[in-house]
Amino acid sequence: MIARDSQASRLVELARSAGLADIAERVVAKERLSLDDGARLYRNPELHVVGALANHVRERLHGDLAYFNVNQHVNYTNLCNKLCRFCAFQRLPGQEGAYLWSPEECAAKVRAQLDQPVTEVHMVAGVWPKIPYEYYLDLLRAVKAARPSIHVKAFTMVELDQIARVAKKPLEIVLQELKAAGLGSVPGGGAEVFSERVRAETYHLKISGDEWLAIARKVHQAGLRSNCTMLHGHIETIEERVDHLDRLRRLQDETQGFQTYIPLSFHPDHSEMADVPGPTALDELRELSVGRLMLDNIPLIKAYWILMDVAVAQLALAYGADDVDGTVVEEKIYHEAGATTPQEVQRAELVQWIRDAGRIPVERDTLYNVIWSADPTRAPAGRPAPVLA
């Protein structure tokens, strides 16, 4: 207790030099930060202090553990009618590169990885209204038939909105039918920024922030866990970012259905917003840190290495992040937008990256059951203990 109190005192004193002592005291006391606190953390020039505060919370929850999984991505179509200005992945029928894979083609991609210890397939794609409802059910069934043990994390809130529309059924019923076909959990994409101003300027055909949150609520009520995200580093303001985090936090208070928050870096290349500079590495570290500090009820924060240089993802493990995602395999959405990271990595590489960052690698499944740990005290098949009290 004395050592912990001493560490907390040093943290408060460090924060005092940056004008953040009052926030540090609330962080140490496990008190919720206000929207004004969040704005101050975004604006404070002493990023190392903001990072130290976030690292304090990260280590309070997870110690030196850093999670990863062995997964693959299947982006089943790039056909999309949402026409988001920031997106370089979307195509219309007849455009060069447009595709829609059949359920069997997607299953073949899963079978191609049967020699690898993959535990999760992440399936997200464009939104195309002419895809029939049965396609989505067949897609889930085909993937599960190809690898029955695999966990299927699929369909953003935006995709689920379209799936329910084409099914002409209430979303509650659709979710139960998707679960019966093999859906295991839901990713967090498509939230972008909940600001109506940003939506009107960059993705006005997509569901609103209120609609995204309403669908997430129904997902959680259906017994499915999900992630949550924010697309940052384009035209959004600091106040809009803080509002976004607060709205995620308030829904989590209600449902406890979010397991991981993932800030997504805007990649401008090959999009209609190519003139907007994307976030810097320092911006990415700050976004992770502020997310860790504001989202006091979401247990895990992911540094999605596919969107940032590997070195930044490693550094992020000292700025609030406790997860680096997985091996990925054939990610298309962000590479179309200019991501220069590898398409996939081997499990051994992820383990070494985490060790090189000074953390203890822990392989987990999608729901954070431990599969393997470099920490001998962390037995397999346990939960990672994201205690938020």
Helices and strands as residue ranges (DSSP letters): H 2-17, H 21-28, H 35-43, H 47-62, E 65-69, E 71-73, H 103-111, E 120-123, H 133-146, E 151-154, H 157-167, H 171-181, E 183-185, H 196-202, H 209-221, E 226-232, H 238-255, E 258-265, H 281-294, E 300-301, G 305-307, H 310-316, E 323-326, H 333-336, H 347-356, E 360-364, E 370-373
